[in-house]
Amino acid sequence: MQSKKREKEHQKVSFSVNWIFASGNYITLATQAFPAIDFDYFRDNYFDKMFLGAHNYGSINNYKTASYHRLDIGLNFKKQLKKGERNFYFGIYNLYNRMNPYYYYFKSSGDSRKLYQFSLFPIMPSVSYTYQW
């Protein structure tokens, strides 16, 4: 009787590690910005002009982004009960808090332009509980 009870209440612990790496992608960025004249033909005066910013891109795929990598870990506690199964999961996404590039953008101040990287998803813990019957 005691051994059957132990079989029903069997507990299983598992640990997972997942490392993801992707080399940088090639993207096309503007190499120059300069003012351009745009004639506005929607008003009464056909010679009404506006100065807009125009860009010269040079060649396609002229910039390689930073590589993408992260480390995820997880710990899973699964236990078989009399009437079902319960599961606890604890995990950490992006364990070493790598700020991977999501997109790039330019910021201008005066005559200078700088390229900046925007990142999402720093280190994030996760917890879940599941019960199945």
Legacy VTK file of the C-alpha trace (Angstrom):
# vtk DataFile Version 3.0
C-alpha trace
ASCII
DATASET POLYDATA
POINTS 133 float
0.000 0.000 0.000
2.811 2.388 0.899
4.662 1.838 -2.430
1.531 2.565 -4.494
1.066 5.841 -2.636
4.663 6.822 -3.416
4.154 6.055 -7.107
1.119 8.329 -7.258
2.948 11.158 -5.536
6.042 10.935 -7.721
7.910 14.217 -8.055
10.128 15.114 -10.976
12.537 18.076 -11.047
14.057 19.297 -14.290
16.433 22.101 -15.140
16.773 23.763 -18.541
19.383 26.066 -20.065
18.913 27.717 -23.440
21.552 29.932 -25.081
20.577 31.745 -28.267
22.995 33.419 -30.667
22.369 35.175 -33.971
24.938 37.143 -35.926
24.096 40.721 -36.761
21.820 41.561 -39.676
22.723 43.876 -42.510
20.520 46.951 -42.778
20.511 50.035 -44.973
21.186 53.326 -43.195
21.390 56.822 -44.589
24.977 58.004 -44.988
24.094 61.674 -45.499
21.263 64.051 -44.715
20.767 67.304 -46.620
18.036 69.915 -47.131
15.838 69.587 -50.189
13.184 71.844 -51.668
9.645 70.556 -52.019
7.115 72.584 -54.004
3.666 72.335 -52.469
1.086 72.095 -55.269
-1.958 71.768 -53.025
-2.243 75.450 -52.176
-3.158 78.460 -54.287
0.437 79.451 -54.943
2.177 76.779 -57.027
5.569 78.174 -56.141
5.159 77.826 -52.402
8.255 75.919 -51.345
9.135 73.974 -48.223
12.555 72.815 -47.078
12.572 69.171 -46.065
15.282 66.783 -45.003
16.410 64.315 -47.658
18.724 61.341 -47.257
21.389 59.682 -49.344
21.643 55.952 -48.659
24.679 55.117 -50.766
24.515 51.355 -51.157
22.107 48.794 -49.747
23.030 46.780 -46.655
25.755 49.222 -45.703
25.644 48.600 -41.927
25.858 45.430 -39.819
23.939 45.415 -36.543
25.267 44.015 -33.292
24.925 40.284 -32.713
21.995 38.967 -30.665
22.511 36.572 -27.788
20.934 35.729 -24.475
20.837 32.972 -21.844
17.572 31.610 -20.437
17.320 29.191 -17.524
14.371 27.382 -15.990
13.560 25.074 -13.105
10.496 22.838 -13.291
8.882 20.952 -10.381
6.335 18.387 -11.546
4.416 16.254 -9.075
1.857 13.534 -9.747
-0.970 13.726 -7.210
-3.892 11.407 -6.500
-6.274 13.422 -8.658
-4.116 15.170 -11.195
-0.727 16.682 -11.675
0.695 19.994 -10.560
3.595 21.857 -12.113
5.645 24.800 -10.766
7.996 26.591 -13.148
10.571 29.253 -12.262
12.611 30.829 -15.039
14.844 33.738 -15.914
14.857 35.227 -19.421
18.077 36.971 -20.547
20.050 35.965 -17.455
23.078 38.182 -18.058
20.907 41.197 -18.996
22.251 41.718 -22.524
20.673 44.747 -24.169
20.100 43.271 -27.620
19.216 45.618 -30.493
15.540 45.891 -31.384
15.892 48.822 -33.786
18.269 51.682 -34.600
17.504 55.380 -34.998
19.305 58.650 -35.618
19.211 61.654 -33.295
20.284 65.048 -34.576
21.570 67.957 -32.563
22.750 70.924 -34.553
24.917 69.698 -37.419
25.763 66.306 -35.928
23.802 63.082 -36.149
24.322 60.057 -33.892
23.097 56.502 -34.304
21.368 54.987 -31.270
20.179 51.486 -30.486
16.830 50.747 -28.844
16.608 47.540 -26.804
13.751 45.567 -25.299
13.471 42.862 -22.670
16.203 43.091 -20.063
16.510 40.331 -17.463
13.003 39.066 -16.618
11.956 36.434 -14.089
8.919 34.264 -14.711
6.807 32.028 -12.493
3.944 29.748 -13.473
1.722 27.191 -11.811
-0.298 24.574 -13.668
-2.721 21.988 -12.357
-4.123 19.308 -14.646
-6.779 16.790 -13.673
LINES 1 134
133 0 1 2 3 4 5 6 7 8 9 10 11 12 13 14 15 16 17 18 19 20 21 22 23 24 25 26 27 28 29 30 31 32 33 34 35 36 37 38 39 40 41 42 43 44 45 46 47 48 49 50 51 52 53 54 55 56 57 58 59 60 61 62 63 64 65 66 67 68 69 70 71 72 73 74 75 76 77 78 79 80 81 82 83 84 85 86 87 88 89 90 91 92 93 94 95 96 97 98 99 100 101 102 103 104 105 106 107 108 109 110 111 112 113 114 115 116 117 118 119 120 121 122 123 124 125 126 127 128 129 130 131 132
